[in-house]
Amino acid sequence: MVAFVNDNVRYGSEVIPVDFISLSFAEQFGFKVKKVYALKQKKGNSSHKIAKFGRIALRKSITILEKK
């Protein structure tokens, strides 16, 4: 089994769902998703992005995987 923490990121105005993308890769490498925990959204945005695009809450998650 393996567990890891992911922070989603923002590139310009686009939110990149790093957690979902990494799950797709993990399944391709033979892992089965056991559980995903979404954590409280405390991650902030940088001031220059807030000024340009507004504040967007970014998800942080803990993922538990198991090798098939």
mmCIF file as gemmi writes it, N, C-alpha and C atoms, coordinates in Angstrom:
data_model
loop_
_atom_site.group_PDB
_atom_site.id
_atom_site.type_symbol
_atom_site.label_atom_id
_atom_site.label_alt_id
_atom_site.label_comp_id
_atom_site.label_asym_id
_atom_site.label_entity_id
_atom_site.label_seq_id
_atom_site.pdbx_PDB_ins_code
_atom_site.Cartn_x
_atom_site.Cartn_y
_atom_site.Cartn_z
_atom_site.occupancy
_atom_site.B_iso_or_equiv
_atom_site.pdbx_formal_charge
_atom_site.auth_seq_id
_atom_site.auth_asym_id
_atom_site.pdbx_PDB_model_num
ATOM 1 N N . MET Axp A 1 ? 0.847 -1.183 0 1 0 ? 1 A 1
ATOM 2 C CA . MET Axp A 1 ? 0 0 0 1 0 ? 1 A 1
ATOM 3 C C . MET Axp A 1 ? 0.884 1.234 0 1 0 ? 1 A 1
ATOM 4 N N . VAL Axp A 2 ? 0.329 2.311 -0.525 1 0 ? 2 A 1
ATOM 5 C CA . VAL Axp A 2 ? 1.047 3.58 -0.543 1 0 ? 2 A 1
ATOM 6 C C . VAL Axp A 2 ? 0.035 4.7 -0.291 1 0 ? 2 A 1
ATOM 7 N N . ALA Axp A 3 ? 0.486 5.738 0.384 1 0 ? 3 A 1
ATOM 8 C CA . ALA Axp A 3 ? -0.349 6.916 0.632 1 0 ? 3 A 1
ATOM 9 C C . ALA Axp A 3 ? 0.448 8.153 0.26 1 0 ? 3 A 1
ATOM 10 N N . PHE Axp A 4 ? -0.228 9.138 -0.305 1 0 ? 4 A 1
ATOM 11 C CA . PHE Axp A 4 ? 0.448 10.391 -0.613 1 0 ? 4 A 1
ATOM 12 C C . PHE Axp A 4 ? -0.518 11.56 -0.546 1 0 ? 4 A 1
ATOM 13 N N . VAL Axp A 5 ? 0.05 12.744 -0.394 1 0 ? 5 A 1
ATOM 14 C CA . VAL Axp A 5 ? -0.724 13.985 -0.306 1 0 ? 5 A 1
ATOM 15 C C . VAL Axp A 5 ? -0.53 14.757 -1.602 1 0 ? 5 A 1
ATOM 16 N N . ASN Axp A 6 ? -1.618 15.248 -2.15 1 0 ? 6 A 1
ATOM 17 C CA . ASN Axp A 6 ? -1.577 16.06 -3.365 1 0 ? 6 A 1
ATOM 18 C C . ASN Axp A 6 ? -2.201 17.421 -3.1 1 0 ? 6 A 1
ATOM 19 N N . ASP Axp A 7 ? -1.59 18.442 -3.636 1 0 ? 7 A 1
ATOM 20 C CA . ASP Axp A 7 ? -2.203 19.774 -3.696 1 0 ? 7 A 1
ATOM 21 C C . ASP Axp A 7 ? -2.531 20.027 -5.157 1 0 ? 7 A 1
ATOM 22 N N . ASN Axp A 8 ? -3.753 20.424 -5.429 1 0 ? 8 A 1
ATOM 23 C CA . ASN Axp A 8 ? -4.05 20.876 -6.779 1 0 ? 8 A 1
ATOM 24 C C . ASN Axp A 8 ? -3.378 22.224 -6.975 1 0 ? 8 A 1
ATOM 25 N N . VAL Axp A 9 ? -3.121 22.588 -8.205 1 0 ? 9 A 1
ATOM 26 C CA . VAL Axp A 9 ? -2.416 23.833 -8.492 1 0 ? 9 A 1
ATOM 27 C C . VAL Axp A 9 ? -3.227 24.665 -9.479 1 0 ? 9 A 1
ATOM 28 N N . ARG Axp A 10 ? -2.776 25.876 -9.63 1 0 ? 10 A 1
ATOM 29 C CA . ARG Axp A 10 ? -3.423 26.8 -10.545 1 0 ? 10 A 1
ATOM 30 C C . ARG Axp A 10 ? -2.37 27.34 -11.504 1 0 ? 10 A 1
ATOM 31 N N . TYR Axp A 11 ? -2.671 27.255 -12.781 1 0 ? 11 A 1
ATOM 32 C CA . TYR Axp A 11 ? -1.783 27.785 -13.808 1 0 ? 11 A 1
ATOM 33 C C . TYR Axp A 11 ? -2.565 28.864 -14.53 1 0 ? 11 A 1
ATOM 34 N N . GLY Axp A 12 ? -2.226 30.113 -14.258 1 0 ? 12 A 1
ATOM 35 C CA . GLY Axp A 12 ? -3.029 31.222 -14.771 1 0 ? 12 A 1
ATOM 36 C C . GLY Axp A 12 ? -4.409 31.151 -14.151 1 0 ? 12 A 1
ATOM 37 N N . SER Axp A 13 ? -5.437 31.108 -14.968 1 0 ? 13 A 1
ATOM 38 C CA . SER Axp A 13 ? -6.795 31.027 -14.439 1 0 ? 13 A 1
ATOM 39 C C . SER Axp A 13 ? -7.305 29.587 -14.363 1 0 ? 13 A 1
ATOM 40 N N . GLU Axp A 14 ? -6.509 28.621 -14.822 1 0 ? 14 A 1
ATOM 41 C CA . GLU Axp A 14 ? -6.937 27.224 -14.859 1 0 ? 14 A 1
ATOM 42 C C . GLU Axp A 14 ? -6.496 26.462 -13.614 1 0 ? 14 A 1
ATOM 43 N N . VAL Axp A 15 ? -7.433 25.734 -13 1 0 ? 15 A 1
ATOM 44 C CA . VAL Axp A 15 ? -7.105 24.85 -11.882 1 0 ? 15 A 1
ATOM 45 C C . VAL Axp A 15 ? -6.735 23.492 -12.467 1 0 ? 15 A 1
ATOM 46 N N . ILE Axp A 16 ? -5.576 22.964 -12.07 1 0 ? 16 A 1
ATOM 47 C CA . ILE Axp A 16 ? -5.093 21.666 -12.543 1 0 ? 16 A 1
ATOM 48 C C . ILE Axp A 16 ? -5.376 20.63 -11.453 1 0 ? 16 A 1
ATOM 49 N N . PRO Axp A 17 ? -6.241 19.638 -11.727 1 0 ? 17 A 1
ATOM 50 C CA . PRO Axp A 17 ? -6.591 18.631 -10.711 1 0 ? 17 A 1
ATOM 51 C C . PRO Axp A 17 ? -5.505 17.561 -10.589 1 0 ? 17 A 1
ATOM 52 N N . VAL Axp A 18 ? -4.424 17.9 -9.929 1 0 ? 18 A 1
ATOM 53 C CA . VAL Axp A 18 ? -3.267 17.003 -9.803 1 0 ? 18 A 1
ATOM 54 C C . VAL Axp A 18 ? -3.68 15.673 -9.174 1 0 ? 18 A 1
ATOM 55 N N . ASP Axp A 19 ? -4.578 15.703 -8.202 1 0 ? 19 A 1
ATOM 56 C CA . ASP Axp A 19 ? -4.987 14.462 -7.546 1 0 ? 19 A 1
ATOM 57 C C . ASP Axp A 19 ? -5.67 13.515 -8.533 1 0 ? 19 A 1
ATOM 58 N N . PHE Axp A 20 ? -6.566 14.009 -9.363 1 0 ? 20 A 1
ATOM 59 C CA . PHE Axp A 20 ? -7.241 13.147 -10.331 1 0 ? 20 A 1
ATOM 60 C C . PHE Axp A 20 ? -6.279 12.647 -11.399 1 0 ? 20 A 1
ATOM 61 N N . ILE Axp A 21 ? -5.378 13.494 -11.844 1 0 ? 21 A 1
ATOM 62 C CA . ILE Axp A 21 ? -4.398 13.101 -12.85 1 0 ? 21 A 1
ATOM 63 C C . ILE Axp A 21 ? -3.482 12.011 -12.3 1 0 ? 21 A 1
ATOM 64 N N . SER Axp A 22 ? -3.03 12.16 -11.06 1 0 ? 22 A 1
ATOM 65 C CA . SER Axp A 22 ? -2.141 11.155 -10.469 1 0 ? 22 A 1
ATOM 66 C C . SER Axp A 22 ? -2.864 9.821 -10.264 1 0 ? 22 A 1
ATOM 67 N N . LEU Axp A 23 ? -4.17 9.856 -9.99 1 0 ? 23 A 1
ATOM 68 C CA . LEU Axp A 23 ? -4.93 8.606 -9.854 1 0 ? 23 A 1
ATOM 69 C C . LEU Axp A 23 ? -4.978 7.861 -11.184 1 0 ? 23 A 1
ATOM 70 N N . SER Axp A 24 ? -5.127 8.594 -12.249 1 0 ? 24 A 1
ATOM 71 C CA . SER Axp A 24 ? -5.142 7.985 -13.576 1 0 ? 24 A 1
ATOM 72 C C . SER Axp A 24 ? -3.813 7.277 -13.858 1 0 ? 24 A 1
ATOM 73 N N . PHE Axp A 25 ? -2.708 7.942 -13.539 1 0 ? 25 A 1
ATOM 74 C CA . PHE Axp A 25 ? -1.388 7.323 -13.719 1 0 ? 25 A 1
ATOM 75 C C . PHE Axp A 25 ? -1.233 6.093 -12.835 1 0 ? 25 A 1
ATOM 76 N N . ALA Axp A 26 ? -1.648 6.206 -11.581 1 0 ? 26 A 1
ATOM 77 C CA . ALA Axp A 26 ? -1.505 5.088 -10.639 1 0 ? 26 A 1
ATOM 78 C C . ALA Axp A 26 ? -2.251 3.855 -11.149 1 0 ? 26 A 1
ATOM 79 N N . GLU Axp A 27 ? -3.46 4.035 -11.672 1 0 ? 27 A 1
ATOM 80 C CA . GLU Axp A 27 ? -4.223 2.903 -12.19 1 0 ? 27 A 1
ATOM 81 C C . GLU Axp A 27 ? -3.531 2.283 -13.403 1 0 ? 27 A 1
ATOM 82 N N . GLN Axp A 28 ? -2.897 3.104 -14.228 1 0 ? 28 A 1
ATOM 83 C CA . GLN Axp A 28 ? -2.162 2.583 -15.381 1 0 ? 28 A 1
ATOM 84 C C . GLN Axp A 28 ? -0.958 1.74 -14.951 1 0 ? 28 A 1
ATOM 85 N N . PHE Axp A 29 ? -0.42 2.022 -13.756 1 0 ? 29 A 1
ATOM 86 C CA . PHE Axp A 29 ? 0.725 1.277 -13.248 1 0 ? 29 A 1
ATOM 87 C C . PHE Axp A 29 ? 0.315 0.134 -12.319 1 0 ? 29 A 1
ATOM 88 N N . GLY Axp A 30 ? -0.972 -0.219 -12.332 1 0 ? 30 A 1
ATOM 89 C CA . GLY Axp A 30 ? -1.423 -1.389 -11.597 1 0 ? 30 A 1
ATOM 90 C C . GLY Axp A 30 ? -1.848 -1.157 -10.166 1 0 ? 30 A 1
ATOM 91 N N . PHE Axp A 31 ? -2.116 0.075 -9.774 1 0 ? 31 A 1
ATOM 92 C CA . PHE Axp A 31 ? -2.599 0.356 -8.424 1 0 ? 31 A 1
ATOM 93 C C . PHE Axp A 31 ? -4.116 0.486 -8.421 1 0 ? 31 A 1
ATOM 94 N N . LYS Axp A 32 ? -4.705 0.12 -7.323 1 0 ? 32 A 1
ATOM 95 C CA . LYS Axp A 32 ? -6.146 0.253 -7.117 1 0 ? 32 A 1
ATOM 96 C C . LYS Axp A 32 ? -6.358 1.345 -6.068 1 0 ? 32 A 1
ATOM 97 N N . VAL Axp A 33 ? -7.278 2.237 -6.323 1 0 ? 33 A 1
ATOM 98 C CA . VAL Axp A 33 ? -7.574 3.317 -5.374 1 0 ? 33 A 1
ATOM 99 C C . VAL Axp A 33 ? -8.406 2.746 -4.225 1 0 ? 33 A 1
ATOM 100 N N . LYS Axp A 34 ? -7.865 2.834 -3.016 1 0 ? 34 A 1
ATOM 101 C CA . LYS Axp A 34 ? -8.592 2.363 -1.83 1 0 ? 34 A 1
ATOM 102 C C . LYS Axp A 34 ? -9.455 3.464 -1.23 1 0 ? 34 A 1
ATOM 103 N N . LYS Axp A 35 ? -8.883 4.678 -1.117 1 0 ? 35 A 1
ATOM 104 C CA . LYS Axp A 35 ? -9.606 5.778 -0.467 1 0 ? 35 A 1
ATOM 105 C C . LYS Axp A 35 ? -8.956 7.095 -0.841 1 0 ? 35 A 1
ATOM 106 N N . VAL Axp A 36 ? -9.785 8.135 -0.981 1 0 ? 36 A 1
ATOM 107 C CA . VAL Axp A 36 ? -9.293 9.495 -1.189 1 0 ? 36 A 1
ATOM 108 C C . VAL Axp A 36 ? -9.964 10.376 -0.139 1 0 ? 36 A 1
ATOM 109 N N . TYR Axp A 37 ? -9.164 11.076 0.623 1 0 ? 37 A 1
ATOM 110 C CA . TYR Axp A 37 ? -9.658 11.994 1.643 1 0 ? 37 A 1
ATOM 111 C C . TYR Axp A 37 ? -9.428 13.424 1.161 1 0 ? 37 A 1
ATOM 112 N N . ALA Axp A 38 ? -10.483 14.205 1.062 1 0 ? 38 A 1
ATOM 113 C CA . ALA Axp A 38 ? -10.337 15.626 0.723 1 0 ? 38 A 1
ATOM 114 C C . ALA Axp A 38 ? -10.143 16.39 2.023 1 0 ? 38 A 1
ATOM 115 N N . LEU Axp A 39 ? -9.079 17.184 2.103 1 0 ? 39 A 1
ATOM 116 C CA . LEU Axp A 39 ? -8.778 17.957 3.304 1 0 ? 39 A 1
ATOM 117 C C . LEU Axp A 39 ? -9.378 19.354 3.201 1 0 ? 39 A 1
ATOM 118 N N . LYS Axp A 40 ? -9.475 20.016 4.334 1 0 ? 40 A 1
ATOM 119 C CA . LYS Axp A 40 ? -9.968 21.392 4.324 1 0 ? 40 A 1
ATOM 120 C C . LYS Axp A 40 ? -9.099 22.239 3.413 1 0 ? 40 A 1
ATOM 121 N N . GLN Axp A 41 ? -9.738 23.127 2.704 1 0 ? 41 A 1
ATOM 122 C CA . GLN Axp A 41 ? -9.04 23.937 1.706 1 0 ? 41 A 1
ATOM 123 C C . GLN Axp A 41 ? -8.429 25.169 2.354 1 0 ? 41 A 1
ATOM 124 N N . LYS Axp A 42 ? -7.198 25.018 2.839 1 0 ? 42 A 1
ATOM 125 C CA . LYS Axp A 42 ? -6.498 26.12 3.48 1 0 ? 42 A 1
ATOM 126 C C . LYS Axp A 42 ? -5.443 26.732 2.577 1 0 ? 42 A 1
ATOM 127 N N . LYS Axp A 43 ? -5.162 26.079 1.463 1 0 ? 43 A 1
ATOM 128 C CA . LYS Axp A 43 ? -4.1 26.555 0.587 1 0 ? 43 A 1
ATOM 129 C C . LYS Axp A 43 ? -4.513 27.874 -0.049 1 0 ? 43 A 1
ATOM 130 N N . GLY Axp A 44 ? -3.645 28.852 0.037 1 0 ? 44 A 1
ATOM 131 C CA . GLY Axp A 44 ? -3.954 30.16 -0.51 1 0 ? 44 A 1
ATOM 132 C C . GLY Axp A 44 ? -3.514 30.324 -1.94 1 0 ? 44 A 1
ATOM 133 N N . ASN Axp A 45 ? -3.925 31.409 -2.526 1 0 ? 45 A 1
ATOM 134 C CA . ASN Axp A 45 ? -3.5 31.774 -3.875 1 0 ? 45 A 1
ATOM 135 C C . ASN Axp A 45 ? -2.469 32.877 -3.747 1 0 ? 45 A 1
ATOM 136 N N . SER Axp A 46 ? -1.588 32.972 -4.713 1 0 ? 46 A 1
ATOM 137 C CA . SER Axp A 46 ? -0.603 34.046 -4.678 1 0 ? 46 A 1
ATOM 138 C C . SER Axp A 46 ? -1.288 35.384 -4.968 1 0 ? 46 A 1
ATOM 139 N N . SER Axp A 47 ? -0.752 36.449 -4.413 1 0 ? 47 A 1
ATOM 140 C CA . SER Axp A 47 ? -1.398 37.755 -4.504 1 0 ? 47 A 1
ATOM 141 C C . SER Axp A 47 ? -1.552 38.245 -5.942 1 0 ? 47 A 1
ATOM 142 N N . HIS Axp A 48 ? -0.563 37.964 -6.799 1 0 ? 48 A 1
ATOM 143 C CA . HIS Axp A 48 ? -0.689 38.436 -8.18 1 0 ? 48 A 1
ATOM 144 C C . HIS Axp A 48 ? -1.788 37.677 -8.942 1 0 ? 48 A 1
ATOM 145 N N . LYS Axp A 49 ? -2.021 36.409 -8.583 1 0 ? 49 A 1
ATOM 146 C CA . LYS Axp A 49 ? -3.109 35.671 -9.231 1 0 ? 49 A 1
ATOM 147 C C . LYS Axp A 49 ? -4.47 36.094 -8.693 1 0 ? 49 A 1
ATOM 148 N N . ILE Axp A 50 ? -4.543 36.404 -7.409 1 0 ? 50 A 1
ATOM 149 C CA . ILE Axp A 50 ? -5.804 36.887 -6.843 1 0 ? 50 A 1
ATOM 150 C C . ILE Axp A 50 ? -6.198 38.189 -7.514 1 0 ? 50 A 1
ATOM 151 N N . ALA Axp A 51 ? -5.238 39.094 -7.679 1 0 ? 51 A 1
ATOM 152 C CA . ALA Axp A 51 ? -5.521 40.385 -8.305 1 0 ? 51 A 1
ATOM 153 C C . ALA Axp A 51 ? -6.004 40.211 -9.742 1 0 ? 51 A 1
ATOM 154 N N . LYS Axp A 52 ? -5.425 39.248 -10.459 1 0 ? 52 A 1
ATOM 155 C CA . LYS Axp A 52 ? -5.754 39.079 -11.871 1 0 ? 52 A 1
ATOM 156 C C . LYS Axp A 52 ? -6.966 38.175 -12.107 1 0 ? 52 A 1
ATOM 157 N N . PHE Axp A 53 ? -7.074 37.07 -11.352 1 0 ? 53 A 1
ATOM 158 C CA . PHE Axp A 53 ? -8.102 36.068 -11.62 1 0 ? 53 A 1
ATOM 159 C C . PHE Axp A 53 ? -9.104 35.858 -10.48 1 0 ? 53 A 1
ATOM 160 N N . GLY Axp A 54 ? -8.864 36.444 -9.306 1 0 ? 54 A 1
ATOM 161 C CA . GLY Axp A 54 ? -9.728 36.216 -8.146 1 0 ? 54 A 1
ATOM 162 C C . GLY Axp A 54 ? -9.243 35.02 -7.333 1 0 ? 54 A 1
ATOM 163 N N . ARG Axp A 55 ? -9.823 34.845 -6.158 1 0 ? 55 A 1
ATOM 164 C CA . ARG Axp A 55 ? -9.43 33.751 -5.263 1 0 ? 55 A 1
ATOM 165 C C . ARG Axp A 55 ? -10.223 32.497 -5.617 1 0 ? 55 A 1
ATOM 166 N N . ILE Axp A 56 ? -9.51 31.388 -5.741 1 0 ? 56 A 1
ATOM 167 C CA . ILE Axp A 56 ? -10.134 30.094 -5.987 1 0 ? 56 A 1
ATOM 168 C C . ILE Axp A 56 ? -9.562 29.116 -4.969 1 0 ? 56 A 1
ATOM 169 N N . ALA Axp A 57 ? -10.453 28.428 -4.242 1 0 ? 57 A 1
ATOM 170 C CA . ALA Axp A 57 ? -9.994 27.436 -3.276 1 0 ? 57 A 1
ATOM 171 C C . ALA Axp A 57 ? -9.435 26.232 -4.025 1 0 ? 57 A 1
ATOM 172 N N . LEU Axp A 58 ? -8.271 25.765 -3.613 1 0 ? 58 A 1
ATOM 173 C CA . LEU Axp A 58 ? -7.621 24.622 -4.248 1 0 ? 58 A 1
ATOM 174 C C . LEU Axp A 58 ? -7.667 23.425 -3.309 1 0 ? 58 A 1
ATOM 175 N N . ARG Axp A 59 ? -8.09 22.296 -3.845 1 0 ? 59 A 1
ATOM 176 C CA . ARG Axp A 59 ? -8.255 21.089 -3.043 1 0 ? 59 A 1
ATOM 177 C C . ARG Axp A 59 ? -6.903 20.465 -2.705 1 0 ? 59 A 1
ATOM 178 N N . LYS Axp A 60 ? -6.823 19.935 -1.503 1 0 ? 60 A 1
ATOM 179 C CA . LYS Axp A 60 ? -5.688 19.116 -1.061 1 0 ? 60 A 1
ATOM 180 C C . LYS Axp A 60 ? -6.291 17.77 -0.673 1 0 ? 60 A 1
ATOM 181 N N . SER Axp A 61 ? -5.616 16.691 -1.036 1 0 ? 61 A 1
ATOM 182 C CA . SER Axp A 61 ? -6.183 15.378 -0.731 1 0 ? 61 A 1
ATOM 183 C C . SER Axp A 61 ? -5.1 14.386 -0.318 1 0 ? 61 A 1
ATOM 184 N N . ILE Axp A 62 ? -5.542 13.369 0.424 1 0 ? 62 A 1
ATOM 185 C CA . ILE Axp A 62 ? -4.695 12.245 0.782 1 0 ? 62 A 1
ATOM 186 C C . ILE Axp A 62 ? -5.258 11.032 0.043 1 0 ? 62 A 1
ATOM 187 N N . THR Axp A 63 ? -4.385 10.338 -0.67 1 0 ? 63 A 1
ATOM 188 C CA . THR Axp A 63 ? -4.808 9.191 -1.475 1 0 ? 63 A 1
ATOM 189 C C . THR Axp A 63 ? -4.144 7.929 -0.961 1 0 ? 63 A 1
ATOM 190 N N . ILE Axp A 64 ? -4.938 6.883 -0.804 1 0 ? 64 A 1
ATOM 191 C CA . ILE Axp A 64 ? -4.447 5.586 -0.376 1 0 ? 64 A 1
ATOM 192 C C . ILE Axp A 64 ? -4.596 4.634 -1.58 1 0 ? 64 A 1
ATOM 193 N N . LEU Axp A 65 ? -3.489 4.028 -1.979 1 0 ? 65 A 1
ATOM 194 C CA . LEU Axp A 65 ? -3.487 3.105 -3.115 1 0 ? 65 A 1
ATOM 195 C C . LEU Axp A 65 ? -2.989 1.736 -2.662 1 0 ? 65 A 1
ATOM 196 N N . GLU Axp A 66 ? -3.395 0.722 -3.414 1 0 ? 66 A 1
ATOM 197 C CA . GLU Axp A 66 ? -2.936 -0.638 -3.149 1 0 ? 66 A 1
ATOM 198 C C . GLU Axp A 66 ? -2.552 -1.27 -4.481 1 0 ? 66 A 1
ATOM 199 N N . LYS Axp A 67 ? -1.458 -1.996 -4.497 1 0 ? 67 A 1
ATOM 200 C CA . LYS Axp A 67 ? -1.028 -2.678 -5.714 1 0 ? 67 A 1
ATOM 201 C C . LYS Axp A 67 ? -1.981 -3.844 -5.975 1 0 ? 67 A 1
ATOM 202 N N . LYS Axp A 68 ? -2.457 -3.964 -7.235 1 0 ? 68 A 1
ATOM 203 C CA . LYS Axp A 68 ? -3.399 -5.051 -7.595 1 0 ? 68 A 1
ATOM 204 C C . LYS Axp A 68 ? -2.72 -6.391 -7.549 1 0 ? 68 A 1
